[in-house]
Amino acid sequence: MKNNYMFDDIKILRSKTVKTRKVHECWKCRQPKEKGSKMLVETITINGDICTTYRCNECIEKQKEKFKF
């Protein structure tokens, strides 16, 4: 049965918070974050393709508020 999401199969392979060594763009807000920023790095598979994403603390906090984590 197909779901209503954009992707059928998403799996998180690795997730950790890092202090960046270079500028990265947040996957959620698309804003560049300076070297030395703390970001959540996730390696995921989407429909069989491997992808690494970076999310900033601001976006993570907004998500926590929205979903009451």
N, C-alpha and C positions, 0 to 999 in steps of 0.2 A: 504494500500500500504506500503510495507516495504522500509525503507531507506537504504542507503549504509553505515551507521555507525555501529560500533561494538555493540552498545547497541540500543535497540528500544525505550526505555522510560527512560529518565533521568530528574529528577526534583530536584531543589535546595530547601531544606526545611529551612535551616538557613545558613547564611554567616556572619562572623565577623572576625575582626583582633584582635588577642590576643598576650599577652606577655607570652611565654610558661613557665611552672613551672618544666618541665623536658625535656630531649632530645627527639626530634621528627624527623622522616625522612620526607623530602619533597616528596610529591606524584609525582611531576614532575621530579625533577633531582635526586631523591633517595639519596641525601646527608643528613647525620645527621646534625641537627641544634642544637646548644647549648641551655641549659636552659637560659631563659631570652630573647631569640630571638623573634622578632615580626613575626608572621605567620598568614596567612589567613586560618581560619578553616571553612570548609563547611560540613554540614550534608546534604546528598543527597540520593535519591532513584534511583537505577539502576535496571530496570525491576522488581520492587517490593521489592528489597533487600535494606535495609538501610545501609549506609556507611558514615564514617566521614573521611575527608581528611585534610591534612595540606600542605599548599604551602608556600614556602619562598618568601621574598620580591624580591630577585633577579629574580626568575622565573616569578613573577607577572610583574615586570618591563620589562623583555624580551618579555612577551606576549603583553604588552601594546605597545611596540615599533613595534612588528610584525604586529599587527592589528590596529595601529595608534589610540588608545583610547584617 
